Amino acid sequence: MNFEQISYDVNDRIAVITLYRPQNLNAWTPTMMEEVIHALDLADSDDHVRVVIFTGAGRAFCAGADLSSGGFNVAGQTGPHRDTAGQATLRIFNMKKPVIAAINGHAVGVGITMTLAMDIRIASEEATKIGFVFNRRAIVPEGCSTYFLPKIIGVSRASELILTGRLFTARQGLEMGLFSQVVPPEHLMPTVKEIASEIAVNTSAVSTALSRQMLWKMLGAAHPMAAHIIESKCLTYMFQTEDTREGAASFLEKRVPDFKMKPSTDMPDFY
């Protein structure tokens, strides 16, 4: 597929998806959604890819929905509307591969909600306009943000950000726990790629896929027993695999592990 509104590159086992409408501050469109989902499908089906990074071209990460046509476009929609941000977020949520957001600039509306299902969010100091601005546009939150945001920063802070629709800076987002790091712009991609490389080089792809899904899916569990049951099931499966044997051997031999198992073929039946 020839992408028009994103770019997709793979190097050193890391896929980089770049929102690529810099002249429009990477404003979100239905076409961009389709291309993002297709790129995520490519990354998830490619065993060579271990980690996915999201970033934006130019001075913004994503300025939100493209309103250049005068409003929110749902022309041709039949039946209940499914927001495009939510469709992309759900695809990220179901990924086998870890996803890291490299927020290089302004992130508003879908520009921030789409990152909530990503595993790690690192922002540039130049990301000075971030916001869940929906009520100020007379719409409501999207991108599954009413599910993810309270779980990430707590319901009180999530309520403040959503009900006021105010803009905030990356530094303020760091203080709230929305971002794990805020770094100078020239350090953003090196920092993110260092974390991605640590995952790619040192971890089992199958263990990582299982761990990622357990973390997200257990957020809604009613009791810790649910986590105990699925963790025990996954441990029982992994204990019998070549990757676990390699993990122990590489530790004892003080060397980098050489894990062979592939998410495309070696996931347990219950995954």
SULMO-V343896 format. One record per backbone hydrogen bond with DSSP energy under -1.0 kcal/mol. NH is the residue of the N-H (numbers start at 1). CO is the residue of the C=O. If there is no record, write none. Layout:
NH & CO
NH & CO
This chain:
7 & 18
9 & 16
11 & 14
14 & 11
15 & 51
16 & 9
17 & 53
18 & 7
19 & 55
20 & 5
24 & 21
25 & 22
26 & 21
27 & 24
28 & 64
33 & 29
34 & 30
35 & 31
36 & 32
37 & 33
38 & 34
39 & 35
40 & 36
41 & 37
42 & 38
43 & 39
44 & 40
45 & 41
49 & 46
50 & 13
51 & 13
52 & 98
53 & 15
54 & 100
55 & 17
57 & 19
61 & 106
62 & 106
63 & 25
66 & 28
70 & 67
77 & 74
87 & 83
88 & 84
89 & 85
90 & 86
91 & 87
92 & 88
93 & 89
94 & 90
95 & 92
100 & 52
101 & 120
102 & 54
103 & 122
104 & 102
107 & 129
108 & 62
109 & 131
111 & 108
112 & 109
113 & 109
114 & 110
115 & 112
116 & 113
118 & 115
119 & 99
120 & 99
122 & 101
123 & 181
124 & 103
125 & 183
127 & 124
128 & 126
130 & 168
131 & 107
136 & 133
137 & 134
138 & 135
139 & 134
145 & 142
147 & 144
148 & 144
149 & 145
152 & 148
153 & 149
154 & 150
158 & 154
159 & 155
160 & 156
161 & 157
162 & 158
163 & 159
164 & 160
165 & 161
168 & 130
170 & 127
173 & 169
174 & 170
175 & 171
176 & 172
178 & 173
180 & 121
183 & 123
187 & 184
191 & 187
192 & 188
193 & 189
194 & 190
195 & 191
196 & 192
197 & 193
198 & 194
199 & 195
200 & 196
201 & 197
202 & 198
203 & 199
208 & 204
209 & 205
210 & 206
211 & 207
212 & 208
213 & 209
214 & 210
215 & 211
216 & 212
217 & 213
218 & 214
219 & 216
221 & 218
226 & 223
228 & 224
229 & 225
230 & 226
231 & 227
232 & 228
233 & 229
234 & 230
235 & 231
236 & 232
237 & 233
238 & 234
239 & 235
240 & 237
241 & 238
245 & 241
246 & 242
247 & 243
248 & 244
249 & 245
250 & 246
251 & 247
252 & 248
253 & 249
255 & 250
265 & 262
266 & 262
271 & 268
